[in-house]
Amino acid sequence: MFSPSRRRFLATTISGAVGAPFAGSALARSVAADAAPSIASTRLSDDILLISGAGGNVTVVAQPDGLLVVNGGLAEHSADLMRILDQEFRGRPIRVLFNTDWHRENTGLNETAGQRGARIVAHENTKLWLGADVFVKWQQRSYAPLPKHALPNETFYTTGKRVFGEQPVIYGYLGQAHTDGDAYVYLPRPNVLIAGDVVTVGAYPILDYTTGGWIGGIATATSTLLGVTNAETRIVPGTGIVQPRAHLQAERDMLATMRDRLVKLMKQGMGAAEMIAAAPTQDFDAMWGSPDLFMKNVYPGLWGHARELGGII
C-alpha cells in the first residue's frame, strides 16, 4: 500500500535503527547486475535469504525440493525476483508463498507463483480483499482484483503449522491491525519472525482503516508478536533491516501509549485536525518519524471502534 517512493524513503532512514547489529552479522551483498540495482539480498542463515528493495521485504526458505517464500514485493519487480531466486537456488520452484496482508508491495509474486502451481497461503480476509475491487480512501486509489490463479488457494482463520522440508513453520492471524488480514510467519528453528507491515522501522505504522486497520488492533498485534518471540528472535519487518525483540517492544509501548492518549483526546471532543495540532506523538517522533499519515488514519479507525472503547462521546 505504500508507494515505491515512500518505501525508498523508509529504506534510507533505517541505518541507525535498533536492528543494526543484525545487519553486521549477516552476509549482505548486492545481487547480480542484471537485477534491479536497488534490490539486495542478505543471508539470515544457510537456507534463509532476505531480499530487500523490491517493494517490501521478501523472505525465502530454501529446502532441497523447493522454496517457501513470505511476501512477494511489487509486481513490477517479479521478473527480477524470479531471476534472483533462480540464480541463488538453481531453479528450485516456489512451493509455498505466504501473503502477510493484501497490499500490493507484498503480493507481487502471486501471479507468477500461482501460474506455476504454488500454494498461496493467507488469512481469509486477505484473500477476500485480493479478490475484490477495493477503493482505499486515504490514498484516493482503487485496486482491481487479482486474477483467480493469483489468489490465495489456502487460507486460515487463527493459527496453523506445517513442516517445509526440515523447517517447522508456525503462522497466525494478528487481527485488525495494519489491515484486518495481517499474519505472521515464525520459523522456530532459526528463531526468525516475519512480521509483515505490523512492524515498521523509521516510520509510524500505516493504519489502513479502509480495510480494517486501527490503532487498538495493531497495539494488540504487537503484544501477540511479543508472545511469539524471545530475546534471541530476529524480526523481519515489512521493510527495512532485521530487528531485535527490543524494537518490537518499543513499537508496542509506543502504540499502547498512543492508543490511550488518542482515545482521551477524542473523548474530549477533538477532531482529527485538533488532535494533530495537540502534537500527542512528539516524544516518539525522533524514533518513528513524521506522524502526519499516522494521525490522519488513526481518527476514522478509532471512530469505527467507538462502542468497544466505551463510547467516544
KEKEZA-131637 format. One record per residue (C-alpha): residue number from 1; residue in one letter; x, y, z. Coordinates in nm, 2 decimals, decimal comma, always signed. Example, Ala and Ser with C-alpha at 12.3 -4.5 7.8 and 13.67 -1.06 7.14 Angstrom:
KEKEZA-131637
+-----+---+--------+--------+--------+
:   k : r :     c1 :     c2 :     c3 :
+-----+---+--------+--------+--------+
:   1 : a :  +1,23 :  -0,45 :  +0,78 :
:   2 : s :  +1,37 :  -0,11 :  +0,71 :
+-----+---+--------+--------+--------+
//
This chain:
KEKEZA-131637
+-----+---+--------+--------+--------+
:   k : r :     c1 :     c2 :     c3 :
+-----+---+--------+--------+--------+
:   1 : m :  +0,00 :  +0,00 :  +0,00 :
:   2 : f :  +0,30 :  +0,23 :  +0,04 :
:   3 : s :  +0,41 :  +0,39 :  -0,29 :
:   4 : p :  +0,76 :  +0,29 :  -0,41 :
:   5 : s :  +0,89 :  +0,64 :  -0,33 :
:   6 : r :  +0,77 :  +0,60 :  +0,03 :
:   7 : r :  +0,93 :  +0,26 :  +0,05 :
:   8 : r :  +1,26 :  +0,40 :  -0,07 :
:   9 : f :  +1,24 :  +0,68 :  +0,18 :
:  10 : l :  +1,19 :  +0,43 :  +0,46 :
:  11 : a :  +1,49 :  +0,23 :  +0,34 :
:  12 : t :  +1,72 :  +0,54 :  +0,37 :
:  13 : t :  +1,61 :  +0,61 :  +0,73 :
:  14 : i :  +1,70 :  +0,29 :  +0,90 :
:  15 : s :  +2,08 :  +0,29 :  +0,91 :
:  16 : g :  +2,08 :  +0,40 :  +1,27 :
:  17 : a :  +1,79 :  +0,18 :  +1,38 :
:  18 : v :  +1,79 :  -0,07 :  +1,66 :
:  19 : g :  +1,84 :  -0,36 :  +1,43 :
:  20 : a :  +2,19 :  -0,26 :  +1,30 :
:  21 : p :  +2,38 :  -0,53 :  +1,49 :
:  22 : f :  +2,20 :  -0,80 :  +1,29 :
:  23 : a :  +2,28 :  -0,63 :  +0,96 :
:  24 : g :  +2,65 :  -0,65 :  +1,05 :
:  25 : s :  +2,64 :  -1,02 :  +1,14 :
:  26 : a :  +2,47 :  -1,13 :  +0,82 :
:  27 : l :  +2,64 :  -1,19 :  +0,48 :
:  28 : a :  +2,49 :  -0,89 :  +0,29 :
:  29 : r :  +2,56 :  -0,83 :  -0,07 :
:  30 : s :  +2,41 :  -0,69 :  -0,39 :
:  31 : v :  +2,25 :  -0,93 :  -0,63 :
:  32 : a :  +2,36 :  -0,98 :  -1,00 :
:  33 : a :  +2,39 :  -0,67 :  -1,21 :
:  34 : d :  +2,10 :  -0,77 :  -1,44 :
:  35 : a :  +1,86 :  -0,73 :  -1,15 :
:  36 : a :  +1,71 :  -0,40 :  -1,04 :
:  37 : p :  +2,00 :  -0,21 :  -0,88 :
:  38 : s :  +1,81 :  -0,13 :  -0,56 :
:  39 : i :  +1,74 :  -0,50 :  -0,49 :
:  40 : a :  +1,98 :  -0,67 :  -0,24 :
:  41 : s :  +1,99 :  -1,00 :  -0,06 :
:  42 : t :  +2,10 :  -1,08 :  +0,29 :
:  43 : r :  +2,17 :  -1,43 :  +0,43 :
:  44 : l :  +2,00 :  -1,49 :  +0,76 :
:  45 : s :  +2,11 :  -1,85 :  +0,77 :
:  46 : d :  +2,24 :  -2,11 :  +0,53 :
:  47 : d :  +1,89 :  -2,17 :  +0,40 :
:  48 : i :  +1,71 :  -1,84 :  +0,46 :
:  49 : l :  +1,76 :  -1,54 :  +0,23 :
:  50 : l :  +1,61 :  -1,19 :  +0,29 :
:  51 : i :  +1,56 :  -0,99 :  -0,03 :
:  52 : s :  +1,50 :  -0,61 :  +0,01 :
:  53 : g :  +1,43 :  -0,33 :  -0,23 :
:  54 : a :  +1,15 :  -0,50 :  -0,43 :
:  55 : g :  +0,87 :  -0,31 :  -0,26 :
:  56 : g :  +0,85 :  -0,50 :  +0,07 :
:  57 : n :  +1,09 :  -0,75 :  +0,23 :
:  58 : v :  +1,08 :  -1,09 :  +0,07 :
:  59 : t :  +1,19 :  -1,39 :  +0,29 :
:  60 : v :  +1,29 :  -1,71 :  +0,12 :
:  61 : v :  +1,33 :  -2,05 :  +0,30 :
:  62 : a :  +1,52 :  -2,29 :  +0,07 :
:  63 : q :  +1,49 :  -2,67 :  +0,11 :
:  64 : p :  +1,61 :  -2,94 :  -0,14 :
:  65 : d :  +1,28 :  -2,98 :  -0,32 :
:  66 : g :  +1,18 :  -2,61 :  -0,34 :
:  67 : l :  +1,13 :  -2,27 :  -0,18 :
:  68 : l :  +0,89 :  -2,13 :  +0,08 :
:  69 : v :  +0,86 :  -1,75 :  +0,03 :
:  70 : v :  +0,70 :  -1,50 :  +0,26 :
:  71 : n :  +0,57 :  -1,20 :  +0,07 :
:  72 : g :  +0,65 :  -1,11 :  -0,29 :
:  73 : g :  +0,73 :  -0,75 :  -0,34 :
:  74 : l :  +0,57 :  -0,54 :  -0,61 :
:  75 : a :  +0,45 :  -0,70 :  -0,93 :
:  76 : e :  +0,68 :  -0,48 :  -1,13 :
:  77 : h :  +0,98 :  -0,64 :  -0,96 :
:  78 : s :  +0,86 :  -1,00 :  -1,00 :
:  79 : a :  +1,08 :  -1,08 :  -1,30 :
:  80 : d :  +1,39 :  -0,95 :  -1,11 :
:  81 : l :  +1,29 :  -1,15 :  -0,80 :
:  82 : m :  +1,24 :  -1,47 :  -1,00 :
:  83 : r :  +1,58 :  -1,42 :  -1,16 :
:  84 : i :  +1,74 :  -1,38 :  -0,82 :
:  85 : l :  +1,57 :  -1,69 :  -0,69 :
:  86 : d :  +1,68 :  -1,89 :  -1,00 :
:  87 : q :  +2,04 :  -1,77 :  -0,96 :
:  88 : e :  +2,05 :  -1,83 :  -0,58 :
:  89 : f :  +1,87 :  -2,16 :  -0,57 :
:  90 : r :  +1,94 :  -2,31 :  -0,91 :
:  91 : g :  +1,59 :  -2,30 :  -1,04 :
:  92 : r :  +1,42 :  -2,46 :  -0,74 :
:  93 : p :  +1,05 :  -2,38 :  -0,77 :
:  94 : i :  +0,83 :  -2,18 :  -0,52 :
:  95 : r :  +0,63 :  -2,45 :  -0,34 :
:  96 : v :  +0,46 :  -2,22 :  -0,08 :
:  97 : l :  +0,40 :  -1,84 :  -0,09 :
:  98 : f :  +0,27 :  -1,66 :  +0,22 :
:  99 : n :  +0,10 :  -1,32 :  +0,20 :
: 100 : t :  +0,11 :  -1,13 :  +0,53 :
: 101 : d :  -0,16 :  -0,89 :  +0,41 :
: 102 : w :  -0,33 :  -0,79 :  +0,08 :
: 103 : h :  -0,12 :  -0,49 :  -0,01 :
: 104 : r :  +0,04 :  -0,49 :  -0,34 :
: 105 : e :  +0,40 :  -0,45 :  -0,21 :
: 106 : n :  +0,36 :  -0,79 :  -0,06 :
: 107 : t :  +0,17 :  -0,98 :  -0,33 :
: 108 : g :  +0,37 :  -0,91 :  -0,65 :
: 109 : l :  +0,48 :  -1,28 :  -0,69 :
: 110 : n :  +0,12 :  -1,41 :  -0,66 :
: 111 : e :  +0,06 :  -1,43 :  -1,04 :
: 112 : t :  +0,39 :  -1,60 :  -1,12 :
: 113 : a :  +0,38 :  -1,84 :  -0,83 :
: 114 : g :  +0,01 :  -1,92 :  -0,89 :
: 115 : q :  +0,07 :  -1,99 :  -1,26 :
: 116 : r :  +0,34 :  -2,23 :  -1,15 :
: 117 : g :  +0,13 :  -2,43 :  -0,91 :
: 118 : a :  +0,24 :  -2,29 :  -0,57 :
: 119 : r :  +0,04 :  -2,30 :  -0,26 :
: 120 : i :  -0,05 :  -1,94 :  -0,18 :
: 121 : v :  -0,13 :  -1,91 :  +0,19 :
: 122 : a :  -0,30 :  -1,61 :  +0,36 :
: 123 : h :  -0,57 :  -1,52 :  +0,61 :
: 124 : e :  -0,92 :  -1,55 :  +0,47 :
: 125 : n :  -0,97 :  -1,17 :  +0,48 :
: 126 : t :  -0,66 :  -1,12 :  +0,27 :
: 127 : k :  -0,80 :  -1,35 :  +0,01 :
: 128 : l :  -1,13 :  -1,16 :  +0,01 :
: 129 : w :  -0,96 :  -0,82 :  -0,04 :
: 130 : l :  -0,73 :  -0,96 :  -0,32 :
: 131 : g :  -1,04 :  -1,09 :  -0,50 :
: 132 : a :  -1,24 :  -0,76 :  -0,48 :
: 133 : d :  -1,24 :  -0,41 :  -0,62 :
: 134 : v :  -1,10 :  -0,20 :  -0,33 :
: 135 : f :  -1,11 :  +0,18 :  -0,30 :
: 136 : v :  -0,86 :  +0,30 :  -0,04 :
: 137 : k :  -1,00 :  +0,63 :  +0,07 :
: 138 : w :  -0,68 :  +0,77 :  +0,24 :
: 139 : q :  -0,49 :  +0,70 :  -0,08 :
: 140 : q :  -0,77 :  +0,80 :  -0,32 :
: 141 : r :  -0,68 :  +0,50 :  -0,52 :
: 142 : s :  -0,86 :  +0,19 :  -0,65 :
: 143 : y :  -0,72 :  -0,16 :  -0,67 :
: 144 : a :  -0,86 :  -0,42 :  -0,91 :
: 145 : p :  -0,89 :  -0,78 :  -0,81 :
: 146 : l :  -0,61 :  -1,02 :  -0,89 :
: 147 : p :  -0,68 :  -1,29 :  -1,14 :
: 148 : k :  -0,81 :  -1,62 :  -0,99 :
: 149 : h :  -0,48 :  -1,80 :  -1,02 :
: 150 : a :  -0,31 :  -1,53 :  -0,82 :
: 151 : l :  -0,55 :  -1,55 :  -0,52 :
: 152 : p :  -0,46 :  -1,74 :  -0,21 :
: 153 : n :  -0,56 :  -2,11 :  -0,25 :
: 154 : e :  -0,51 :  -2,20 :  +0,11 :
: 155 : t :  -0,65 :  -1,98 :  +0,39 :
: 156 : f :  -0,67 :  -1,98 :  +0,77 :
: 157 : y :  -0,86 :  -1,80 :  +1,04 :
: 158 : t :  -0,65 :  -1,83 :  +1,35 :
: 159 : t :  -0,31 :  -2,02 :  +1,36 :
: 160 : g :  -0,15 :  -2,30 :  +1,16 :
: 161 : k :  +0,16 :  -2,52 :  +1,15 :
: 162 : r :  +0,33 :  -2,70 :  +0,87 :
: 163 : v :  +0,67 :  -2,86 :  +0,80 :
: 164 : f :  +0,86 :  -2,74 :  +0,49 :
: 165 : g :  +1,14 :  -2,98 :  +0,43 :
: 166 : e :  +1,33 :  -2,98 :  +0,76 :
: 167 : q :  +1,19 :  -2,64 :  +0,87 :
: 168 : p :  +0,89 :  -2,62 :  +1,10 :
: 169 : v :  +0,67 :  -2,32 :  +1,02 :
: 170 : i :  +0,42 :  -2,16 :  +1,25 :
: 171 : y :  +0,18 :  -1,89 :  +1,13 :
: 172 : g :  -0,10 :  -1,69 :  +1,28 :
: 173 : y :  -0,36 :  -1,42 :  +1,25 :
: 174 : l :  -0,29 :  -1,08 :  +1,40 :
: 175 : g :  -0,65 :  -0,94 :  +1,40 :
: 176 : q :  -0,75 :  -0,59 :  +1,28 :
: 177 : a :  -0,41 :  -0,43 :  +1,29 :
: 178 : h :  -0,24 :  -0,28 :  +0,99 :
: 179 : t :  -0,53 :  -0,43 :  +0,79 :
: 180 : d :  -0,79 :  -0,69 :  +0,90 :
: 181 : g :  -0,59 :  -0,98 :  +0,74 :
: 182 : d :  -0,25 :  -0,94 :  +0,89 :
: 183 : a :  -0,05 :  -1,25 :  +0,96 :
: 184 : y :  +0,29 :  -1,35 :  +1,09 :
: 185 : v :  +0,52 :  -1,64 :  +0,99 :
: 186 : y :  +0,76 :  -1,78 :  +1,26 :
: 187 : l :  +1,05 :  -2,01 :  +1,19 :
: 188 : p :  +1,13 :  -2,16 :  +1,53 :
: 189 : r :  +1,45 :  -2,35 :  +1,44 :
: 190 : p :  +1,64 :  -2,04 :  +1,32 :
: 191 : n :  +1,42 :  -1,82 :  +1,55 :
: 192 : v :  +1,32 :  -1,58 :  +1,28 :
: 193 : l :  +0,98 :  -1,40 :  +1,29 :
: 194 : i :  +0,85 :  -1,25 :  +0,96 :
: 195 : a :  +0,61 :  -0,98 :  +1,09 :
: 196 : g :  +0,50 :  -0,80 :  +0,77 :
: 197 : d :  +0,39 :  -0,44 :  +0,79 :
: 198 : v :  +0,27 :  -0,47 :  +1,15 :
: 199 : v :  +0,63 :  -0,40 :  +1,24 :
: 200 : t :  +0,79 :  -0,09 :  +1,09 :
: 201 : v :  +1,13 :  +0,08 :  +1,10 :
: 202 : g :  +1,19 :  +0,45 :  +1,09 :
: 203 : a :  +0,82 :  +0,54 :  +1,04 :
: 204 : y :  +0,49 :  +0,50 :  +1,22 :
: 205 : p :  +0,29 :  +0,20 :  +1,10 :
: 206 : i :  +0,02 :  +0,25 :  +0,84 :
: 207 : l :  -0,33 :  +0,21 :  +0,98 :
: 208 : d :  -0,53 :  +0,11 :  +0,67 :
: 209 : y :  -0,87 :  +0,19 :  +0,81 :
: 210 : t :  -1,03 :  +0,12 :  +0,47 :
: 211 : t :  -0,96 :  -0,25 :  +0,52 :
: 212 : g :  -0,99 :  -0,28 :  +0,89 :
: 213 : g :  -0,67 :  -0,14 :  +1,04 :
: 214 : w :  -0,68 :  +0,06 :  +1,36 :
: 215 : i :  -0,46 :  +0,16 :  +1,65 :
: 216 : g :  -0,61 :  -0,06 :  +1,92 :
: 217 : g :  -0,58 :  -0,37 :  +1,70 :
: 218 : i :  -0,22 :  -0,30 :  +1,60 :
: 219 : a :  -0,12 :  -0,25 :  +1,96 :
: 220 : t :  -0,27 :  -0,59 :  +2,04 :
: 221 : a :  -0,10 :  -0,74 :  +1,74 :
: 222 : t :  +0,24 :  -0,63 :  +1,86 :
: 223 : s :  +0,17 :  -0,78 :  +2,20 :
: 224 : t :  +0,08 :  -1,10 :  +2,02 :
: 225 : l :  +0,41 :  -1,09 :  +1,84 :
: 226 : l :  +0,60 :  -1,04 :  +2,17 :
: 227 : g :  +0,44 :  -1,36 :  +2,29 :
: 228 : v :  +0,57 :  -1,55 :  +1,99 :
: 229 : t :  +0,93 :  -1,42 :  +2,04 :
: 230 : n :  +1,21 :  -1,44 :  +2,29 :
: 231 : a :  +1,53 :  -1,23 :  +2,35 :
: 232 : e :  +1,71 :  -1,40 :  +2,06 :
: 233 : t :  +1,45 :  -1,37 :  +1,79 :
: 234 : r :  +1,54 :  -1,19 :  +1,48 :
: 235 : i :  +1,24 :  -1,00 :  +1,34 :
: 236 : v :  +1,18 :  -0,92 :  +0,97 :
: 237 : p :  +0,97 :  -0,61 :  +0,94 :
: 238 : g :  +0,76 :  -0,52 :  +0,63 :
: 239 : t :  +1,05 :  -0,31 :  +0,50 :
: 240 : g :  +1,40 :  -0,23 :  +0,64 :
: 241 : i :  +1,66 :  -0,43 :  +0,82 :
: 242 : v :  +1,61 :  -0,71 :  +1,06 :
: 243 : q :  +1,53 :  -0,60 :  +1,41 :
: 244 : p :  +1,58 :  -0,74 :  +1,76 :
: 245 : r :  +1,29 :  -0,80 :  +2,00 :
: 246 : a :  +1,37 :  -0,47 :  +2,17 :
: 247 : h :  +1,25 :  -0,29 :  +1,87 :
: 248 : l :  +0,92 :  -0,47 :  +1,87 :
: 249 : q :  +0,88 :  -0,39 :  +2,24 :
: 250 : a :  +0,94 :  -0,02 :  +2,17 :
: 251 : e :  +0,68 :  -0,03 :  +1,90 :
: 252 : r :  +0,43 :  -0,20 :  +2,12 :
: 253 : d :  +0,49 :  +0,05 :  +2,40 :
: 254 : m :  +0,45 :  +0,35 :  +2,17 :
: 255 : l :  +0,13 :  +0,21 :  +2,02 :
: 256 : a :  -0,02 :  +0,13 :  +2,36 :
: 257 : t :  +0,06 :  +0,48 :  +2,48 :
: 258 : m :  -0,07 :  +0,65 :  +2,17 :
: 259 : r :  -0,39 :  +0,45 :  +2,18 :
: 260 : d :  -0,46 :  +0,57 :  +2,53 :
: 261 : r :  -0,37 :  +0,93 :  +2,45 :
: 262 : l :  -0,58 :  +0,95 :  +2,14 :
: 263 : v :  -0,88 :  +0,79 :  +2,29 :
: 264 : k :  -0,86 :  +1,05 :  +2,57 :
: 265 : l :  -0,84 :  +1,33 :  +2,31 :
: 266 : m :  -1,14 :  +1,20 :  +2,12 :
: 267 : k :  -1,34 :  +1,18 :  +2,43 :
: 268 : q :  -1,26 :  +1,55 :  +2,49 :
: 269 : g :  -1,44 :  +1,61 :  +2,16 :
: 270 : m :  -1,13 :  +1,68 :  +1,94 :
: 271 : g :  -1,15 :  +1,62 :  +1,57 :
: 272 : a :  -0,86 :  +1,50 :  +1,36 :
: 273 : a :  -0,71 :  +1,84 :  +1,29 :
: 274 : e :  -0,73 :  +1,93 :  +1,66 :
: 275 : m :  -0,56 :  +1,61 :  +1,76 :
: 276 : i :  -0,28 :  +1,67 :  +1,51 :
: 277 : a :  -0,24 :  +2,02 :  +1,65 :
: 278 : a :  -0,21 :  +1,89 :  +2,00 :
: 279 : a :  +0,11 :  +1,70 :  +1,90 :
: 280 : p :  +0,04 :  +1,39 :  +2,11 :
: 281 : t :  +0,32 :  +1,20 :  +1,93 :
: 282 : q :  +0,60 :  +1,45 :  +1,99 :
: 283 : d :  +0,80 :  +1,23 :  +2,23 :
: 284 : f :  +0,80 :  +0,94 :  +1,98 :
: 285 : d :  +0,87 :  +1,13 :  +1,66 :
: 286 : a :  +1,25 :  +1,11 :  +1,69 :
: 287 : m :  +1,23 :  +0,73 :  +1,65 :
: 288 : w :  +0,92 :  +0,70 :  +1,43 :
: 289 : g :  +0,94 :  +1,00 :  +1,20 :
: 290 : s :  +0,66 :  +1,22 :  +1,07 :
: 291 : p :  +0,33 :  +1,14 :  +1,24 :
: 292 : d :  +0,11 :  +1,31 :  +0,97 :
: 293 : l :  -0,02 :  +1,00 :  +0,79 :
: 294 : f :  -0,04 :  +0,80 :  +1,12 :
: 295 : m :  -0,25 :  +1,07 :  +1,28 :
: 296 : k :  -0,47 :  +1,12 :  +0,97 :
: 297 : n :  -0,55 :  +0,75 :  +0,96 :
: 298 : v :  -0,59 :  +0,69 :  +1,33 :
: 299 : y :  -0,90 :  +0,90 :  +1,36 :
: 300 : p :  -1,15 :  +0,71 :  +1,14 :
: 301 : g :  -1,02 :  +0,38 :  +1,28 :
: 302 : l :  -1,10 :  +0,49 :  +1,64 :
: 303 : w :  -1,45 :  +0,60 :  +1,54 :
: 304 : g :  -1,51 :  +0,26 :  +1,39 :
: 305 : h :  -1,44 :  +0,11 :  +1,73 :
: 306 : a :  -1,61 :  +0,37 :  +1,95 :
: 307 : r :  -1,85 :  +0,11 :  +2,10 :
: 308 : e :  -1,58 :  -0,12 :  +2,23 :
: 309 : l :  -1,39 :  +0,19 :  +2,36 :
: 310 : g :  -1,68 :  +0,26 :  +2,59 :
: 311 : g :  -1,82 :  +0,53 :  +2,36 :
: 312 : i :  -1,63 :  +0,83 :  +2,23 :
: 313 : i :  -1,89 :  +1,09 :  +2,33 :
+-----+---+--------+--------+--------+
//
